[in-house]
Amino acid sequence: MKLEVLVSAVNKNAAELISQMHIATDAVLVNQCDHYDYETVTVQGGRVKCFSMPERGVGLSRNTALLHASGDVVLFSDEDIRLTPDYAEKIRDAYKALPDADMVLFNVEVAPSRRTYWNREIRRITYRNYGRYPAYSISARLSALRRANVQYSLLFGGGAKYSNGEDSLFLRDCLKAGLRIYAHTACIGREQERESTWFSGYHEKFFHDRGVLYHYLYGKLALPLSLRFLWVHRKTMCRKISVGKAFRMMRAGVREARGR
């Protein structure tokens, strides 16, 4: 089973980043910088294809990596992830143990304030529990992704028009396409702490963009689920902006996405 890591980076030296991330398999590195370039870097366990491009957007970066991928299984990753020495073995073992899996979502250690999930058991991912997983947890059989014709949205994430949400949209589309997704307890890396590329506080743009996202995720249920989201997180998110005002901002985002 050929494993390939798909890395999204911005303004990085390819060789240095590959070493810092401890990549020891084949990989595709997409570096969004100020020029076009291509090079290959040899590592102990394979070869890294490095593409440089001036265009921005994390969705574009991930789709470019997918376009050039050739592995049996691909693992999405970011420039701030430090892979464990045995990440390849853990991923291969997981797919051997789950032969019907099209995708497997792994644990990655992050700071407690940034943690949105932690898999404590192996289980199926469904519409009830897919929304908390970041890209760097996601692996997939490349043939399954191409058969389903699934790719990342260009509207959301770092460098795009709207803030985060691209990973949830990607997993939702995978579920809609009928792909079998599992959560796994193996930990394959840790996140190196850095300043967020998209989050700068619970302000007007945050709530507006969340409304746009909810339209694409939930359709006709976007408004009631927006209100539920705000009520559940009101103590954290609505300290400076009231729940009512935040809801109006989310509603404006929903309407914008609907074209009204």
C-alpha positions as CSV (number, residue, x, y, z in Angstrom):
1,M,0.0,0.0,0.0
2,K,1.6,3.2,-1.2
3,L,1.0,6.1,1.2
4,E,1.3,9.7,0.1
5,V,1.1,12.9,2.3
6,L,-0.6,15.9,0.7
7,V,0.8,19.1,2.3
8,S,-0.5,22.6,2.0
9,A,2.0,25.3,2.9
10,V,2.6,29.0,2.4
11,N,6.0,30.7,1.7
12,K,8.1,27.7,2.9
13,N,11.4,26.2,1.9
14,A,10.5,22.8,0.6
15,A,13.5,20.8,1.9
16,E,13.3,22.5,5.3
17,L,9.6,21.9,5.7
18,I,9.8,18.2,4.7
19,S,12.5,17.7,7.4
20,Q,10.5,19.6,10.0
21,M,7.3,17.6,9.3
22,H,9.3,14.3,9.5
23,I,7.9,13.1,6.2
24,A,9.2,9.6,5.5
25,T,6.9,8.5,2.6
26,D,6.0,9.8,-0.8
27,A,4.3,13.2,-0.7
28,V,3.0,16.1,-2.7
29,L,3.9,19.6,-1.3
30,V,2.0,22.6,-2.6
31,N,3.7,25.8,-1.6
32,Q,1.7,29.0,-2.2
33,C,4.3,31.7,-2.6
34,D,5.2,34.4,-5.2
35,H,6.3,32.3,-8.1
36,Y,5.9,29.1,-10.1
37,D,8.4,26.2,-9.6
38,Y,8.7,22.5,-9.4
39,E,11.3,20.3,-7.8
40,T,11.5,16.8,-6.2
41,V,13.1,16.0,-2.9
42,T,14.1,12.5,-2.0
43,V,13.4,11.2,1.5
44,Q,14.3,7.9,3.1
45,G,10.9,6.4,2.4
46,G,10.0,7.9,-1.0
47,R,9.9,11.1,-3.1
48,V,8.3,14.4,-2.5
49,K,6.9,16.3,-5.5
50,C,7.0,20.1,-4.7
51,F,4.9,22.5,-6.5
52,S,5.2,26.3,-6.0
53,M,2.4,28.6,-7.1
54,P,1.4,32.3,-6.5
55,E,-2.4,31.6,-6.3
56,R,-3.9,31.6,-2.9
57,G,-6.6,29.5,-1.1
58,V,-6.3,26.3,1.0
59,G,-9.0,24.6,-1.1
60,L,-7.0,25.3,-4.3
61,S,-3.9,24.0,-2.6
62,R,-5.5,20.7,-1.5
63,N,-7.2,20.2,-4.9
64,T,-3.8,20.8,-6.6
65,A,-2.2,18.2,-4.4
66,L,-5.0,15.7,-5.1
67,L,-4.6,16.3,-8.8
68,H,-0.9,15.3,-8.7
69,A,-1.4,12.4,-6.1
70,S,-0.6,8.9,-7.1
71,G,-0.7,6.9,-3.8
72,D,-3.1,4.2,-2.8
73,V,-3.9,6.1,0.4
74,V,-3.5,9.9,0.8
75,L,-3.2,11.9,4.0
76,F,-4.0,15.6,4.1
77,S,-1.6,17.6,6.2
78,D,-0.4,21.2,6.9
79,E,2.9,23.0,7.4
80,D,2.5,23.0,11.2
81,I,2.0,19.3,11.6
82,R,4.8,17.1,13.0
83,L,4.2,13.5,12.0
84,T,5.2,10.7,14.4
85,P,8.0,8.4,13.3
86,D,5.6,5.5,12.8
87,Y,2.7,7.4,11.1
88,A,3.0,5.3,7.9
89,E,2.8,2.0,9.8
90,K,-0.2,3.2,11.8
91,I,-2.1,4.3,8.7
92,R,-1.4,1.1,6.8
93,D,-2.4,-1.0,9.8
94,A,-5.7,0.9,10.1
95,Y,-6.7,0.3,6.5
96,K,-5.7,-3.4,6.8
97,A,-8.0,-3.7,9.9
98,L,-10.8,-1.8,8.1
99,P,-10.9,-3.2,4.6
100,D,-14.2,-1.6,3.8
101,A,-13.1,1.9,4.8
102,D,-12.8,4.5,2.0
103,M,-11.5,7.1,4.5
104,V,-10.0,7.0,8.0
105,L,-9.8,10.0,10.4
106,F,-6.9,9.8,12.8
107,N,-6.0,11.6,16.1
108,V,-3.5,14.5,16.0
109,E,-2.4,16.2,19.2
110,V,-3.2,19.9,19.4
111,A,-3.3,22.5,22.2
112,P,-6.3,22.0,24.5
113,S,-7.8,25.4,23.4
114,R,-7.8,24.2,19.8
115,R,-9.0,20.7,20.2
116,T,-12.3,19.9,18.5
117,Y,-12.2,16.1,18.7
118,W,-10.4,13.1,20.0
119,N,-11.2,9.6,18.9
120,R,-11.6,7.3,21.8
121,E,-12.9,4.3,19.8
122,I,-13.0,3.1,16.3
123,R,-16.4,4.0,14.9
124,R,-18.2,5.0,11.7
125,I,-18.5,8.7,10.8
126,T,-22.0,9.8,9.9
127,Y,-24.0,13.0,9.4
128,R,-24.2,13.3,13.2
129,N,-20.5,13.5,14.0
130,Y,-18.5,14.6,10.9
131,G,-18.3,18.3,11.6
132,R,-15.4,18.5,14.0
133,Y,-12.6,17.0,12.0
134,P,-9.8,19.1,10.5
135,A,-8.0,18.3,7.3
136,Y,-4.9,17.0,8.9
137,S,-6.9,14.1,10.5
138,I,-8.2,13.0,7.1
139,S,-6.9,10.1,5.1
140,A,-8.6,8.4,2.1
141,R,-8.2,5.8,-0.6
142,L,-7.3,8.0,-3.6
143,S,-9.4,5.7,-5.9
144,A,-12.5,6.3,-3.7
145,L,-12.1,10.1,-3.8
146,R,-11.7,10.1,-7.6
147,R,-14.6,7.7,-8.1
148,A,-16.8,10.0,-6.0
149,N,-15.5,13.1,-7.8
150,V,-15.1,14.9,-4.5
151,Q,-12.9,17.9,-4.0
152,Y,-12.4,20.9,-1.7
153,S,-14.5,24.1,-1.9
154,L,-12.7,27.1,-3.2
155,L,-15.0,29.5,-1.2
156,F,-13.8,28.6,2.4
157,G,-10.6,28.5,4.4
158,G,-7.4,30.4,4.5
159,G,-6.9,32.6,1.5
160,A,-10.5,32.3,0.3
161,K,-13.4,34.7,0.5
162,Y,-15.0,33.1,3.6
163,S,-13.5,31.8,6.8
164,N,-13.1,28.1,7.8
165,G,-15.6,25.3,7.0
166,E,-13.9,23.7,4.0
167,D,-13.1,20.5,5.9
168,S,-16.7,20.0,7.1
169,L,-18.0,20.6,3.5
170,F,-15.5,18.1,2.2
171,L,-16.5,15.4,4.6
172,R,-20.2,16.1,4.0
173,D,-19.7,15.7,0.3
174,C,-17.8,12.5,0.9
175,L,-20.8,11.2,3.0
176,K,-23.2,12.3,0.3
177,A,-21.2,10.3,-2.3
178,G,-21.6,7.2,-0.1
179,L,-18.0,6.9,1.0
180,R,-17.5,4.8,4.2
181,I,-15.6,6.9,6.7
182,Y,-14.2,5.7,10.1
183,A,-12.7,7.4,13.1
184,H,-9.5,5.7,14.4
185,T,-7.8,6.0,17.8
186,A,-4.2,6.0,16.4
187,C,-2.3,9.3,16.9
188,I,-0.2,10.2,13.8
189,G,1.2,13.6,14.8
190,R,1.0,16.8,16.7
191,E,0.3,20.4,15.7
192,Q,3.1,23.0,16.2
193,E,1.4,26.0,17.8
194,R,1.2,29.1,15.6
195,E,-1.2,32.0,15.0
196,S,-4.4,31.0,13.2
197,T,-4.5,31.8,9.5
198,W,-8.3,32.5,9.6
199,F,-9.5,33.1,13.2
200,S,-9.2,36.7,14.6
201,G,-12.1,36.8,17.0
202,Y,-15.9,36.6,17.2
203,H,-16.6,39.6,15.1
204,E,-19.0,40.5,12.3
205,K,-17.1,38.6,9.6
206,F,-16.9,35.5,11.7
207,F,-20.7,35.3,12.2
208,H,-21.5,36.4,8.6
209,D,-19.1,33.7,7.1
210,R,-20.6,31.1,9.5
211,G,-24.0,31.9,8.1
212,V,-22.7,31.4,4.5
213,L,-21.3,28.0,5.6
214,Y,-24.5,26.9,7.3
215,H,-26.4,27.6,4.0
216,Y,-24.1,25.2,2.2
217,L,-24.1,22.6,5.0
218,Y,-27.7,22.6,6.0
219,G,-29.8,24.3,3.3
220,K,-33.4,25.0,4.6
221,L,-32.3,24.2,8.1
222,A,-29.5,26.9,8.1
223,L,-31.4,29.5,10.1
224,P,-32.8,27.3,13.0
225,L,-29.4,25.6,13.3
226,S,-27.7,29.0,13.3
227,L,-29.8,30.0,16.3
228,R,-29.0,26.7,18.0
229,F,-25.3,27.2,17.4
230,L,-25.3,30.7,18.9
231,W,-27.3,29.6,21.9
232,V,-25.0,26.6,22.7
233,H,-21.9,28.8,22.3
234,R,-23.3,32.1,23.7
235,K,-21.0,32.2,26.7
236,T,-17.9,31.9,24.6
237,M,-18.8,33.6,21.3
238,C,-21.3,36.3,22.4
239,R,-19.5,38.2,25.0
240,K,-19.1,41.4,22.9
241,I,-21.9,40.8,20.4
242,S,-25.3,39.8,21.6
243,V,-26.9,36.6,20.5
244,G,-29.6,38.6,18.6
245,K,-27.0,40.7,16.7
246,A,-24.9,37.6,15.9
247,F,-28.0,35.8,14.6
248,R,-28.7,38.8,12.3
249,M,-25.2,38.6,11.0
250,M,-25.5,34.8,10.4
251,R,-28.9,35.4,8.7
252,A,-27.3,37.9,6.4
253,G,-24.7,35.3,5.5
254,V,-27.4,32.7,4.8
255,R,-29.2,35.2,2.5
256,E,-26.1,36.1,0.7
257,A,-25.4,32.5,-0.1
258,R,-29.0,32.0,-1.3
259,G,-28.4,34.9,-3.7
260,R,-31.0,37.2,-2.0
